[in-house]
Amino acid sequence: MPHIRCNRAVTSAGFAIAVFSLLPATAAARLPTLAWQLTHSIQADPSFSPDGKRMVYLVVVAGKEQLFTANVDGSDPVQVTHDAIDHEDPAWSLDGRRIAYVALSGDSSRIWAMDVDGTHARPLSPPDRKVIHPRWNPDGRHLAWCTTDDLDPPRKNDAEIQQMDLATGKIEVLLTGGINTYPAFSPDGKFIAYRHFVGENSEVFVADANGSNPRNITNSPAFDGWPAWSPDGKRLAFSSNRNSSYQIHVMDPDGSNVRLVANTEGRATYPQWRPDGKAIYFSLCRNVDYGAGCEIMVAPIGATDAIERKQ
């Protein structure tokens, strides 16, 4: 059976007309069709070894979040966790020997640490506390985390940023009152950046490392969070929906000189600076066709960024 084909033509007067013709069935069969994305993967939350050669990140395998290490170009991936629980928020220690992470099993949410090959895993946080987002203090003697703010999602609850002495196990509260999450120490250990809610809005705050002298550095009607210090301590990367969907931005530690890093579509969060300071890695989650997935993206930070900051 022949198929009808419509061609568009333009007359000398400039009017568009449609010209219909008959195509044989064999020709119609050769016309291109629509395709959609069938497979979707989840790879997210990168953290770097101090020498900048490897990274640790999560990958969903058979429905569970497992941790992998790989070269920073994505080659040579190695799965380092295999147990039937979820593993999130990996953080490579500054001495390069251990990886801290969140172990999720049932109602339990605890910080664990393991050797970089996945061996000698042991819990660090007490079993009676639900904690997330581990971050190593540059002094090498403390590990910070925050209590979970998702006890009854989607409603947020108050969350503290705490710090544990790794030698004694003593835990101290650094920041309390309201919702405080995503701690990030400056490279010199003098300051801590974090996400804090002001009313219903999320802002990036910076305080002294002991939690004193907190100040709102984004102070924006947008939803800002996920702060990460540059290796030289001169900039902070963060995620914000101030332009559209969540995208990665950089700013000075006082909140000035805000600049969009990459014009992405989807939900871009969890920025992490590569130790050489020349790129920011982040998680980008998107709904594509009939599914959703997350991938790790890389945005170069180089001469152009330096020129823009001087202007």
C-alpha positions in Angstrom: 0.0 0.0 0.0 1.4 3.4 -0.9 2.1 6.0 1.8 1.3 9.7 1.6 4.3 12.1 1.8 4.0 15.8 2.4 6.6 18.2 0.9 6.8 21.9 1.8 7.3 24.3 -1.1 7.4 28.2 -1.3 5.8 30.1 -4.1 7.3 33.2 -5.8 5.0 35.3 -3.6 6.6 33.9 -0.5 3.6 31.7 0.5 4.3 28.1 1.8 2.2 25.4 0.2 2.1 21.7 0.9 2.6 19.2 -1.9 1.3 15.7 -1.3 2.7 12.7 -3.2 2.5 9.0 -2.8 5.4 6.9 -1.6 5.7 3.2 -2.0 5.7 1.2 1.2 9.4 0.3 0.8 10.4 4.0 0.8 8.3 4.7 3.9 10.0 1.9 5.7 13.3 3.6 5.2 12.2 6.9 6.9 13.8 7.5 10.3 11.8 6.8 13.4 12.0 8.0 17.0 14.3 6.4 19.6 14.4 6.8 23.4 16.9 6.1 26.1 16.3 2.6 27.5 19.0 2.2 30.1 19.8 4.5 33.0 22.6 4.3 35.5 23.3 6.0 38.8 26.9 7.2 39.5 27.4 10.1 41.9 29.2 11.7 44.9 32.9 11.8 43.8 35.7 12.4 46.3 39.4 12.5 45.5 42.5 10.9 46.9 44.9 13.6 48.1 47.4 13.0 45.3 44.6 13.7 42.8 45.1 10.4 40.9 42.0 8.4 42.0 38.5 9.1 43.1 35.8 7.2 45.0 32.2 7.4 44.1 28.9 5.5 44.4 27.3 3.3 41.7 24.0 1.6 42.1 24.6 -2.1 41.5 21.6 -4.5 41.6 19.6 -1.9 43.5 22.3 -1.1 46.2 24.6 1.9 46.4 28.2 0.4 46.2 31.5 2.3 46.3 34.0 2.2 43.5 37.4 3.8 43.0 38.7 4.8 39.6 41.3 7.1 38.0 40.1 10.7 37.7 39.5 10.2 34.0 37.1 7.4 34.8 39.3 4.6 33.8 40.2 1.5 35.8 37.0 1.3 38.0 37.3 -1.1 41.0 34.3 -2.0 43.2 35.4 -1.8 46.9 32.2 -2.5 48.7 30.1 -5.6 48.2 27.8 -6.1 51.2 24.0 -5.8 50.7 23.5 -2.3 52.2 23.7 1.2 50.7 26.9 3.2 50.9 26.7 7.0 50.4 28.8 10.2 50.8 32.3 8.8 50.5 35.1 11.0 51.7 38.8 10.1 51.1 41.0 10.9 54.1 43.7 13.5 53.7 46.5 11.0 54.5 45.2 8.9 51.6 44.8 5.8 53.7 41.0 5.6 54.5 37.6 6.3 53.0 34.7 7.4 55.3 31.2 6.8 54.1 27.6 6.5 55.3 26.3 3.0 55.8 22.5 2.7 55.4 20.9 -0.5 56.7 17.3 -0.6 57.8 16.8 2.4 60.1 20.5 2.7 60.8 22.6 5.6 59.3 26.1 5.4 60.6 29.6 6.7 59.5 32.0 3.9 58.7 35.6 4.0 57.5 37.6 1.5 55.5 40.9 1.1 53.8 40.9 2.3 50.2 40.7 -1.3 48.9 37.5 -1.9 51.0 39.2 -3.9 53.7 39.1 -3.3 57.5 35.8 -1.5 57.5 34.6 -0.4 60.9 31.9 1.9 62.3 32.9 5.3 63.7 29.7 7.0 64.8 27.6 5.7 67.7 24.7 3.3 66.8 22.2 5.5 68.5 22.8 8.5 66.1 21.6 8.8 62.6 24.3 10.8 60.8 25.3 11.6 57.3 27.8 13.7 55.2 31.2 12.8 56.7 34.0 15.2 56.2 37.7 15.0 57.4 39.1 17.8 59.4 42.4 19.0 57.9 44.1 18.5 61.3 43.9 14.8 60.7 42.5 14.2 64.2 38.8 14.8 63.7 36.0 13.7 61.5 32.9 15.9 61.1 29.4 14.9 60.1 25.8 16.1 60.5 22.8 14.5 62.1 20.2 13.6 59.4 17.6 16.2 58.4 15.3 13.6 56.8 13.7 11.8 59.7 10.3 12.4 58.2 10.7 13.3 54.5 9.8 15.4 52.7 9.7 17.6 55.9 13.1 18.7 57.1 14.0 18.5 60.8 16.7 20.3 62.8 20.2 18.9 62.2 23.5 19.5 64.0 27.0 19.5 62.7 29.2 17.4 65.0 32.8 16.4 65.2 34.5 13.3 66.6 38.0 13.0 68.0 39.3 10.0 66.2 41.7 9.1 69.1 39.3 9.3 72.0 35.9 9.0 70.3 34.7 12.2 72.0 32.0 14.0 70.1 31.4 17.8 70.2 28.7 19.9 68.6 30.1 22.5 66.2 26.8 24.0 64.9 23.3 23.7 66.3 19.9 25.4 66.0 17.9 24.9 62.9 19.0 22.8 59.9 22.8 22.5 59.4 24.2 20.1 56.9 27.0 19.5 54.3 30.0 20.6 56.4 33.2 21.4 54.5 36.5 22.6 56.1 38.7 25.1 54.5 42.1 23.7 53.5 43.9 25.5 56.3 41.3 24.2 58.8 40.3 27.7 60.0 36.8 27.8 58.6 33.8 25.6 58.0 31.3 26.1 55.2 27.9 24.5 55.5 24.3 24.6 54.4 21.9 26.3 56.8 18.2 27.0 56.4 16.9 30.5 56.9 13.1 29.9 57.2 12.3 27.7 54.3 15.3 28.7 52.2 18.7 27.1 52.1 21.8 29.3 52.2 25.6 28.7 52.4 27.1 29.9 55.6 30.7 30.1 56.7 31.8 30.0 60.4 35.1 29.6 62.3 36.2 26.0 62.5 34.8 25.7 66.1 31.4 26.9 64.9 31.6 30.5 66.2 31.0 33.6 64.1 28.6 32.1 61.5 27.6 34.4 58.6 25.3 34.0 55.6 27.5 34.4 52.5 24.9 33.7 49.8 22.0 35.6 51.2 19.9 34.8 48.1 16.2 34.1 47.6 17.4 31.0 45.6 18.1 27.6 47.2 21.9 27.4 47.7 23.9 24.6 49.3 26.5 21.8 48.9 29.6 24.0 49.5 33.1 22.8 48.6 36.4 24.8 49.1 38.9 25.1 46.3 42.3 23.5 47.1 43.9 27.0 47.6 41.0 28.1 49.9 40.2 31.2 47.7 36.9 30.0 46.3 33.9 28.0 47.2 31.9 25.9 44.7 28.2 25.4 45.5 24.9 24.4 43.9 22.1 26.8 43.3 18.8 27.1 41.4 19.2 30.9 41.0 19.3 30.6 37.2 17.0 27.7 36.5 17.5 24.1 37.7 20.3 23.3 40.1 23.6 24.2 38.6 27.2 24.5 39.9 28.6 28.0 40.7 31.7 29.3 42.3 32.2 32.4 44.6 34.7 34.0 46.9 34.6 33.0 50.6 32.7 36.2 51.4 30.0 35.4 48.8 31.1 37.9 46.2 32.1 37.2 42.5 29.5 34.5 41.9 29.9 32.8 38.6 28.1 29.9 36.8 30.5 27.0 36.2 28.6 24.9 33.7 25.2 25.5 31.9 23.7 22.1 32.6 20.1 20.8 32.5 18.9 18.6 35.4 19.9 18.6 39.0 23.6 19.4 39.5 24.8 19.0 43.1 27.7 17.8 45.2 30.6 19.7 43.6 34.1 18.6 44.5 37.3 20.3 43.4 40.0 18.1 41.8 43.1 18.5 44.0 45.0 20.4 41.2 42.2 23.0 41.3 41.8 22.8 37.5 38.3 21.1 37.4 35.2 20.6 39.5 33.4 17.3 39.4 29.8 17.1 40.3 26.7 14.8 40.2 24.1 15.5 37.5 20.7 13.8 37.8 18.2 13.9 35.0 14.9 12.5 33.9 15.4 11.2 30.4 12.5 9.7 28.4 11.0 6.9 30.6 13.6 6.8 33.3 16.1 8.8 35.5 19.8 8.5 36.1 22.8 10.3 37.6 26.2 10.7 36.2 29.5 12.4 37.3 30.3 15.5 35.2 33.6 17.4 34.9 33.8 21.2 34.4 37.3 22.6 33.7 38.3 25.6 35.8 41.2 27.4 34.3 42.5 30.6 32.8 39.0 31.9 31.8 37.9 31.7 35.4 40.9 33.6 36.7 40.4 36.3 34.1 36.7 36.7 35.0 37.5 37.0 38.7 40.0 39.8 38.0 37.5 41.9 36.1 
